[in-house]
């Protein structure tokens, strides 16, 4: 039988989820600003390495390195998955997406995470297969098509590059939620976060070095440097709070932070970049959020979450 979080745990988990959502959207806005000035790979590896530094300074007393180094091979594999795919590749795809579409569109597609978490959970946690929920996932995919083509009808030639990139990032991020849920049964949130920061930062640093695009501008321009330091700090707190919400809440409930991101993204997108939602982005947001609401209601009815 699945352990149900206590009321107190759920309250703190939801608070962590909301704060993490604010930090993630803030970091997306910073990435959008920085990517216009320096190489996107540089943006992310500086962010992750600085996040590792902040995590070490603030939370090193909560990390048991002996437990990490004596982890099972399967746990080490999962830590590397979170670091390389979830914290490096998915974030890199999201930054590329931000260069090609709006902050709001990125956040709307990101709201697919709870549905994808359910889909992955069928195979990983042996959750029940439910045709209604699968139907809602297909409807949500249609909403992504609306958003990426600015049309109610599928037109391959109109598929937006930014929307396709963030869709790929969202597929990886949702799997990362499930993998972190497994890891957090054996490690605390800091023991998962810090190795992920280091692995992702070093992975992207190597990638950046092989492309001969090492960007020294980040070191010399004070405005860029300030934004990178702020980005690292927000990444540190955002991912730690996300992990905390994943640990204290059910997987699908923790991933509801994607909805909160839409609200924050609308505000920041308008205030910082002057971005306004289109009729198609509003339609897509309503379809996806409605699908997730109905999906969660169905899962609660069947006691799947």
Buried (B, 14 or more C-beta within 10 A) or exposed (E): EEEEBEEEBBEBBBBBBBBBBBBBBBBBBBBBBBBEBBBBBBBBBBBBBBBBBBBBEBBEEEBEEEEBEEBEEEBBEBBBBBBBBBBBBBBBBBBBBBBBBBBBBBBBBBBBBBBBBBBBBBEBBEBEEBEBBBEBBEBBBBBBBBBBBBEEEEEEEEBBEBBBBBBBBBBBBBBBBBBBBEBBEBBBBBBBBBBBBBBBBBBBBEBBEEEEEEBEEBEEBEEBBEBBBBBBBBBBBBBBBBBBBBBBBBBBBBBBBBBBBBBBBBEBBBEBBEBEBBEBBBBBBEBBBBBBBBBBEBBEEEEBB
